[in-house]
Amino acid sequence: MKQRYNIVVAGGGMTGLTVAALLANSRGADALRLTIIDAAPRPHFDPNDDIALRVSAIATGSADILDSFGAWDTVVSTRACPYEHMRVWDGEDDPDGPSTLRFDADEFAVAQLGFIVENVLIQDAILKALDRTDVSLRFDTPIAAINDAGSTYRVLLEDGREIDADLLIGADGARSLVRESAGIDVTRRPYAQTAFVTHVRPQETHGATARQRFLVDGPLGMLPLADGRISVVWSTTHETARQAMAASDEELGSLLTDASDQVLGDLVAAGPRGTFPLCAQHARNYVLPRLALIGDAAHAVHPLAGQGANLGLADAGTLSTVIEEAITRGEHPGDRPVLRRYERARKGANTTMLHLMTGLNQLFAAGSPTIGELRRAGMRLFNVSGPLRERAVKVSLGAGRR
C-alpha cells in the first residue's frame, strides 16, 4: 500500500489555508492526509456586511496562486477593488511634484497593479475551495502543546485529543506556538510606531489609485476600496495612534485630512478603527526535520509596501511545490533536505524585503534637510530609470508567484 503522510497545518489564516488548498489539489494529494487546526471560529464572509477593517493589497502573482485552486473567481466576483495606479511621495514635497513615484498599469501593459481585498473574504473563498476536498478543518480547536515525538510531532489539543504529524506546518502568526515549541530563535526589531487603521470617505474620487505619503513619524497609506472609500493604514507614533483612536469622527477626519495633505480633499471618518504594534522579526530557521514555518510565523515586515500577505502566499506556493515534487520522487516530505529546498528559495527573498522595508522607513523618518533633499533627488532619478522601474514593478506584480 502506498504510504500516506499526515500533514498538520497550525493556523487558519490566508497563508495556512492556502498551503493546505495547494497541497489538496497537487499531484501528490492522494499520499497526504491534511488537517488544519485553529483556535478561532471558522471565518465567514457576508457580502451584506460593511467592508471589513483588515484588507490586503494582493499582487497579481498572489492572485494566480489563489486562482490555481479556484478561490480567486469567488473573490473577484464578490468584492475586490483593482488598483491601476500608485503614487508615493515625500511628506515635504508636492504630491504631484517631480519626485513623486508614479506607477501606472498601462505603462507596464497590465490590466491592474493589484487588488485591495478584505482578508476575511480571501479566507472564506479558500475555505469554499477546501470544502470540495477531504481536508479536515478543525476551527474552535486550541492547541495545548506541541511535542517532538521523534518520528513525528505530536499536537496535543485542549480537548484532550492528540494528532501526530509527519510534517507540521506553522502558519500561526508572529507569536507562533509552533516556532516557540520547536525552540527556533527569532530576531525582533520593534519599530517606535503603531499602525492605526480605519476607513474614510474622501471628498474626491480615489481613481483606483493606491497612495502613500511618507511623513517623519511614519508612512500614511491610502488604499482604494470597492465602495469609493479608502482604507487608511497610518504607521505613526504610539501617542498619535492613541489620539486617533480616541478622537471624535470630526476630529479624526481633520487629523487624516492634514496627514494626507488633502490629496483627496477632505476626509470623513466612515468605518471602524483599530491599532496594532509594529515589529520586524525573522526566524533563524524556517525548517527543522518534520517542521516548516510560513508567513508571519517565519517573518514579519513593516506594512509600508503592503507585502506581508504576498510574502506569506509566496511561502505557501513554494512549500507546496517542494512537497509535491518530493512526493512524486518518493521522498518523505518532512525530511530536512526536502524542506531546506523551501528555506533556500524563500529565506533570502524575505530577508531582502525585510531589510528594504526597515531601511525605507528609517530613510523617510530622517529629519535632516540634507538627507531629505538627497532622498527626493533619488526619487526623481528613479522616475526616469526605465530598467530599474520595470524591475521594481515586476517584483511587485509577481510577489506571490510560486
Number of C-alpha atoms within 10 A of each C-alpha: 3 6 10 15 19 19 24 26 27 27 25 26 22 24 28 29 27 29 25 26 27 22 25 24 17 18 14 17 18 15 16 20 18 22 19 21 24 21 17 14 11 15 16 12 17 11 10 6 7 10 23 17 17 16 24 20 25 28 25 23 22 26 24 17 22 25 15 12 19 17 24 20 13 18 21 17 8 13 17 21 21 22 24 19 19 19 17 21 23 22 20 14 16 13 21 13 12 16 21 21 23 16 20 18 16 12 9 14 9 13 13 19 27 26 26 23 24 22 20 20 25 27 24 22 25 25 23 14 21 23 13 10 14 12 17 15 19 18 16 12 16 16 20 14 14 21 14 16 11 9 13 19 21 19 23 17 17 13 10 8 10 15 16 19 25 24 25 27 28 26 32 26 23 19 11 17 20 27 27 13 12 15 10 16 12 17 11 13 12 12 17 14 20 23 24 23 25 22 25 25 22 21 14 14 14 20 12 22 22 26 23 25 26 25 22 18 20 22 28 25 23 24 26 26 27 16 12 16 24 28 26 24 25 29 30 22 18 18 11 18 21 15 14 22 18 12 14 12 16 11 15 19 21 18 16 20 19 14 17 25 14 16 19 17 15 18 25 20 20 16 18 14 16 15 18 13 13 19 18 19 21 22 20 13 17 23 28 18 21 23 26 26 30 28 26 23 27 29 26 25 25 23 22 22 16 20 23 23 25 27 27 29 30 26 29 32 23 22 29 24 19 18 22 22 17 18 22 11 10 9 14 19 26 26 17 17 15 20 24 19 15 24 21 11 15 19 19 11 12 22 14 10 19 20 14 15 19 18 12 15 22 14 15 22 17 15 12 10 10 9 14 19 13 12 16 21 13 12 19 16 13 17 16 11 11 10 10 12 16 14 11 10 17 15 13 20 21 17 24 27 21 18
